[in-house]
Amino acid sequence: MKLKTYLKTLIICLIISWVIFALLFFVETPFYLHYFALFLGLSSTWSFLEFIWRTRRKKQPLFLQSSIAFRHSLWFSFLVVGFSLFQKFNILSPLNGVLFLIILGLLEFFFRITDKRYQP
C-alpha cells in the first residue's frame, strides 16, 4: 500500500469513527458499542498523530514508523478504554491500574523483542 493511500484511508476511518462515536450518544445502544467506537476513534487519531510526529523526528523507513505508530495507538486505546471499563464496573483501584499498566508494558516489550526489524 502506498503512503498516500494509507494516510487517506486512515483519515477517512478517523472521521467515520468519531462521527459514529458522536452519533451513539443520541441513540439507545448497548454500552459496549460506545467503548468500541471510542477505541476505534482513539486508535485512528493516535496512529495518525504519532505517524506525523515520527516522520518529522525520526529518520527510519516509513513502513517501520507506520507499524510502530499503529501498535502504540492500539496500546493507548486499550489503556483508555480499559480504564474506562474498570471505572464503569467500579473495579478501578490503584492496584488494578498499576497491574493493567504492567501487563500492557510487558506486552509491548514482548512484541518489541520478537520483531526482527528492531534488532540492530
C-alpha positions as CSV (number, residue, x, y, z in Angstrom):
1,M,0.0,0.0,0.0
2,K,1.3,3.4,-0.9
3,L,1.8,6.0,1.8
4,K,-0.7,8.4,0.3
5,T,-3.4,5.6,0.2
6,Y,-2.6,4.7,3.8
7,L,-2.9,8.2,5.0
8,K,-6.2,8.8,3.1
9,T,-7.7,5.6,4.4
10,L,-6.6,6.5,8.0
11,I,-8.1,9.9,7.8
12,I,-11.4,8.5,6.4
13,C,-11.5,5.9,9.2
14,L,-10.7,8.6,11.8
15,I,-13.6,10.8,10.7
16,I,-16.0,7.9,10.4
17,S,-15.2,6.5,13.8
18,W,-15.6,9.9,15.6
19,V,-18.8,10.6,13.8
20,I,-20.1,7.2,14.9
21,F,-19.0,7.8,18.4
22,A,-20.8,11.2,18.5
23,L,-24.0,9.7,17.0
24,L,-24.1,6.9,19.6
25,F,-24.8,9.5,22.3
26,F,-28.2,10.2,20.7
27,V,-29.2,6.6,20.1
28,E,-30.1,4.0,22.8
29,T,-27.5,1.3,22.2
30,P,-25.7,-1.3,24.3
31,F,-22.9,0.2,26.3
32,Y,-20.1,-1.8,24.6
33,L,-20.8,0.0,21.3
34,H,-19.7,3.2,22.9
35,Y,-16.5,1.7,24.0
36,F,-15.8,0.1,20.7
37,A,-16.4,3.4,18.9
38,L,-14.2,5.2,21.4
39,F,-11.5,2.5,20.8
40,L,-11.6,3.0,17.0
41,G,-11.6,6.8,17.3
42,L,-8.7,6.9,19.7
43,S,-6.6,4.3,17.8
44,S,-7.0,6.0,14.5
45,T,-6.4,9.5,15.9
46,W,-3.4,8.4,17.9
47,S,-2.0,6.5,14.9
48,F,-2.3,9.4,12.6
49,L,-0.8,11.9,15.1
50,E,2.1,9.7,16.1
51,F,2.9,8.8,12.4
52,I,3.1,12.5,11.6
53,W,5.3,13.2,14.7
54,R,7.5,10.2,13.9
55,T,8.1,11.2,10.3
56,R,9.2,14.6,11.4
57,R,11.5,13.4,14.2
58,K,12.9,10.0,13.2
59,K,14.9,9.0,10.2
60,Q,13.6,5.5,9.8
61,P,11.8,3.8,6.9
62,L,8.1,4.9,6.7
63,F,6.7,1.4,6.8
64,L,8.5,0.9,10.1
65,Q,7.2,4.2,11.5
66,S,3.7,3.4,10.5
67,S,3.7,0.0,12.1
68,I,5.2,1.4,15.4
69,A,2.6,4.2,15.4
70,F,-0.2,1.8,14.8
71,R,0.9,-0.6,17.6
72,H,1.3,2.4,20.0
73,S,-2.1,3.6,19.1
74,L,-3.6,0.2,19.9
75,W,-1.9,0.2,23.3
76,F,-3.0,3.7,24.1
77,S,-6.6,2.9,23.1
78,F,-6.6,-0.3,25.2
79,L,-5.3,1.7,28.1
80,V,-8.0,4.4,27.9
81,V,-10.9,2.1,27.2
82,G,-9.7,-0.4,29.8
83,F,-9.6,2.3,32.5
84,S,-13.0,3.5,31.4
85,L,-14.4,0.0,31.6
86,F,-12.8,-0.5,35.0
87,Q,-14.4,2.7,36.2
88,K,-17.8,1.7,34.8
89,F,-17.8,-1.6,36.7
90,N,-16.4,0.1,39.8
91,I,-13.3,-2.1,39.9
92,L,-10.7,0.7,39.2
93,S,-8.3,0.9,42.1
94,P,-4.6,1.9,42.2
95,L,-3.5,-1.8,42.3
96,N,-5.7,-2.7,39.3
97,G,-4.5,0.3,37.4
98,V,-0.8,-0.5,38.0
99,L,-1.3,-4.1,37.1
100,F,-3.0,-3.2,33.9
101,L,-0.1,-0.8,33.0
102,I,2.4,-3.5,33.8
103,I,0.6,-6.0,31.6
104,L,0.4,-3.6,28.7
105,G,4.1,-2.7,29.2
106,L,5.1,-6.4,29.2
107,L,3.1,-7.0,26.0
108,E,4.8,-4.0,24.3
109,F,8.2,-5.4,25.5
110,F,7.3,-8.8,24.1
111,F,6.2,-7.5,20.7
112,R,9.3,-5.3,20.5
113,I,11.8,-8.1,21.3
114,T,10.2,-10.6,18.9
115,D,10.1,-8.3,15.9
116,K,13.2,-8.7,13.8
117,R,13.0,-5.2,12.4
118,Y,14.1,-3.6,15.7
119,Q,17.2,-5.7,16.1
120,P,20.4,-3.7,15.5
